[in-house]
Every structure is written in C-alpha cells, then in structure tokens.
Amino acid sequence: MTGLRNALTPEEYEEQAKSGKPEEGRWSMDQHLLAGVSDSLQQIQYILVRANSDSKGPKPKRPEPMRRPGVGGPKKRDKINEAQADTLFKLINGGAA
C-alpha cells in the first residue's frame, strides 16, 4: 500500500483523501477495533452531553458510526403513506389490520 501511495502525485493524493471510500478498502483487525473504540467514545460523549444539557436548548445529533469496509452508508427510509399510517394506527390501538 505504501508503494501505491508514494506513486501518486500530490494532486491525486489530495483527491483520494477527499473522495476516498473506506468501505471499499481492507482493514486489519486493529483498525476494526479502533473504529469500535472511536464509535463507543462518540456515543459516550453524546450521552453525557444529552444527560447534562438543558432540555430547552438545541439537542445534539446522534453521532454516525465510522464507515467500515464492505458496509454502505446509512439507508434512507421511505416516508409512510396515508394507508400505511391508518393501518399502523389501527394496530397500535388494538384493532385488526
């Protein structure tokens, strides 16, 4: 990997740094463990801020986990339509679908 990296021009190296996709590369076990530790620390920090912040102020966004090889980005969920909302409402309130 170092040989490939050293063969890049500074412009190519900068472009790779900006648009690199870690989910398409290979990681060692150490890198996976370090990403897990990083995610855990971000979650702890988020929980600490939420627990100690005033409920009137803006709430921080939940941190996204570090992208890992072979795993795509977060999926966008489709919005619920009116018929699905009615069915869900009936199920929640004890009615049969």
Residue frames relative to the residue before (quaternion, step in Angstrom):
aa qw qx qy qz dx dy dz
M 1.0000 0.0000 0.0000 0.0000 0.00 0.00 0.00
T 0.6431 0.5285 -0.3415 0.4364 3.60 0.95 -0.78
G 0.6282 0.5403 -0.3337 0.4496 3.58 1.05 -0.77
L 0.6515 0.5023 -0.3093 0.4771 3.56 1.00 -0.81
R 0.6617 0.5080 -0.3028 0.4608 3.54 0.96 -0.87
N 0.6748 0.4978 -0.2969 0.4568 3.59 0.97 -0.80
A 0.6306 0.5462 -0.3296 0.4420 3.60 1.19 -0.49
L 0.5796 0.5944 -0.3773 0.4103 3.60 1.21 -0.30
T 0.4587 -0.6279 0.5431 0.3168 3.54 -1.20 0.59
P 0.6609 -0.5029 0.3505 0.4329 3.62 -1.14 0.33
E 0.6428 0.5167 -0.3326 0.4574 3.61 1.03 -0.73
E 0.6571 0.4966 -0.3097 0.4750 3.59 0.96 -0.86
Y 0.6380 0.5313 -0.3208 0.4558 3.56 1.03 -0.82
E 0.6533 0.5079 -0.3063 0.4705 3.59 0.99 -0.85
E 0.6460 0.5153 -0.3134 0.4679 3.59 0.98 -0.87
Q 0.6457 0.5133 -0.3144 0.4698 3.58 0.99 -0.84
A 0.6505 0.5169 -0.3166 0.4577 3.59 1.00 -0.79
K 0.6932 0.4771 -0.2823 0.4605 3.59 1.01 -0.80
S 0.8180 0.2445 -0.1052 0.5099 3.57 0.85 -0.93
G 0.3237 0.7661 -0.5008 0.2397 3.59 1.18 0.35
K 0.2193 -0.7674 0.5919 0.1127 3.54 -1.14 0.67
P 0.2659 -0.8069 0.5016 0.1633 3.59 -0.08 1.24
E 0.6110 0.5726 -0.3648 0.4071 3.60 1.11 -0.52
E 0.6723 0.4725 -0.3023 0.4831 3.60 1.25 -0.22
G 0.6271 0.5414 -0.3381 0.4463 3.61 1.22 -0.08
R 0.4905 -0.6162 0.5120 0.3428 3.54 -1.33 -0.22
W 0.1500 -0.7789 0.6042 0.0754 3.51 -1.04 0.81
S 0.4289 -0.6539 0.5506 0.2921 3.54 -1.20 0.54
M 0.6827 -0.4616 0.3568 0.4399 3.56 -1.29 0.16
D 0.6192 0.5519 -0.3424 0.4414 3.59 1.03 -0.77
Q 0.6701 0.4977 -0.3042 0.4590 3.57 0.94 -0.86
H 0.6260 0.5174 -0.3373 0.4760 3.61 1.05 -0.70
L 0.6626 0.4986 -0.3056 0.4679 3.58 0.94 -0.87
L 0.6542 0.5076 -0.3155 0.4634 3.58 0.96 -0.81
A 0.6267 0.5170 -0.3362 0.4764 3.60 1.04 -0.72
G 0.6378 0.5243 -0.3221 0.4632 3.59 1.02 -0.75
V 0.6424 0.5073 -0.3126 0.4819 3.56 1.01 -0.81
S 0.6412 0.5239 -0.3167 0.4626 3.58 0.97 -0.85
D 0.6583 0.5019 -0.3086 0.4686 3.59 0.92 -0.89
S 0.6520 0.5185 -0.3157 0.4542 3.58 0.97 -0.85
L 0.6579 0.5029 -0.3136 0.4646 3.59 0.94 -0.83
Q 0.6420 0.5087 -0.3318 0.4680 3.59 1.00 -0.76
Q 0.6432 0.5135 -0.3241 0.4663 3.61 1.00 -0.76
I 0.6458 0.5140 -0.3192 0.4657 3.59 0.97 -0.85
Q 0.6489 0.5086 -0.3142 0.4707 3.57 0.96 -0.87
Y 0.6416 0.5235 -0.3177 0.4620 3.59 0.95 -0.87
I 0.6726 0.4885 -0.2967 0.4701 3.60 0.87 -0.93
L 0.6458 0.5240 -0.3187 0.4547 3.58 0.97 -0.83
V 0.6652 0.4870 -0.3049 0.4769 3.59 0.93 -0.86
R 0.6627 0.5046 -0.3111 0.4576 3.61 0.92 -0.88
A 0.6807 0.5004 -0.2963 0.4455 3.58 0.93 -0.87
N 0.7776 0.3515 -0.1756 0.4908 3.58 1.04 -0.72
S 0.5720 0.5888 -0.4007 0.4069 3.59 1.19 0.18
D 0.5775 -0.5751 0.4584 0.3543 3.49 -1.28 0.48
S 0.4836 -0.6923 0.4497 0.2910 3.60 -0.86 0.88
K 0.6154 0.5665 -0.3460 0.4250 3.59 1.22 -0.34
G 0.6603 0.5319 -0.3045 0.4340 3.59 1.13 -0.60
P 0.6813 -0.4657 0.3514 0.4421 3.55 -1.29 0.04
K 0.3725 -0.7255 0.5390 0.2106 3.55 -1.06 0.80
P 0.4498 -0.6815 0.4934 0.2995 3.60 -0.92 0.81
K 0.5014 -0.6350 0.4904 0.3237 3.55 -1.19 0.56
R 0.5403 -0.6045 0.4746 0.3427 3.55 -1.14 0.69
P 0.4646 -0.6985 0.4580 0.2942 3.62 -0.83 0.90
E 0.3917 -0.6924 0.5507 0.2526 3.56 -1.11 0.71
P 0.5066 -0.6479 0.4602 0.3343 3.59 -0.98 0.72
M 0.5983 -0.5575 0.4337 0.3782 3.55 -1.21 0.53
R 0.4833 -0.6666 0.4765 0.3081 3.57 -0.93 0.88
R 0.1613 -0.7971 0.5797 0.0515 3.54 -1.00 0.91
P 0.6312 -0.5453 0.3797 0.4001 3.59 -1.16 0.50
G 0.8186 0.2556 -0.1972 0.4750 3.55 -1.04 0.82
V 0.6799 0.4305 -0.2815 0.5227 3.57 1.27 -0.02
G 0.3617 -0.7438 0.5225 0.2070 3.56 -0.72 1.06
G 0.6742 -0.4774 0.3726 0.4227 3.53 -1.32 0.01
P 0.6971 -0.4474 0.3259 0.4557 3.57 -1.25 0.07
K 0.4083 -0.7169 0.5142 0.2343 3.55 -1.00 0.85
K 0.4067 -0.6868 0.5487 0.2486 3.53 -1.09 0.76
R 0.3087 -0.7512 0.5554 0.1788 3.55 -0.89 0.91
D 0.4659 -0.6536 0.5181 0.2955 3.52 -1.10 0.76
K 0.4874 -0.6416 0.4993 0.3185 3.55 -1.10 0.66
I 0.5147 -0.6462 0.4761 0.3014 3.52 -1.14 0.71
N 0.3264 -0.7450 0.5425 0.2100 3.59 -0.94 0.84
E 0.7393 -0.4440 0.2779 0.4232 3.58 -1.29 0.20
A 0.6636 0.5019 -0.3099 0.4601 3.61 0.92 -0.87
Q 0.6541 0.4967 -0.3139 0.4763 3.59 0.97 -0.80
A 0.6353 0.5281 -0.3274 0.4586 3.58 1.03 -0.76
D 0.6464 0.5116 -0.3181 0.4682 3.60 0.99 -0.80
T 0.6479 0.5134 -0.3114 0.4686 3.59 0.96 -0.87
L 0.6613 0.5001 -0.2994 0.4721 3.55 0.92 -0.89
F 0.6351 0.5293 -0.3246 0.4594 3.59 0.95 -0.82
K 0.6582 0.5028 -0.3052 0.4698 3.60 0.96 -0.85
L 0.6628 0.5065 -0.3093 0.4565 3.58 0.94 -0.86
I 0.6570 0.5122 -0.3128 0.4561 3.58 0.94 -0.85
N 0.7511 0.3976 -0.2115 0.4827 3.57 0.99 -0.83
G 0.6833 -0.5500 0.2792 0.3907 3.58 1.15 0.59
G 0.5509 0.6074 -0.4085 0.4008 3.60 1.18 0.06
A 0.5019 -0.6247 0.5005 0.3277 3.56 -1.23 0.43
A 0.5060 -0.6710 0.4531 0.2974 3.55 -1.05 0.73
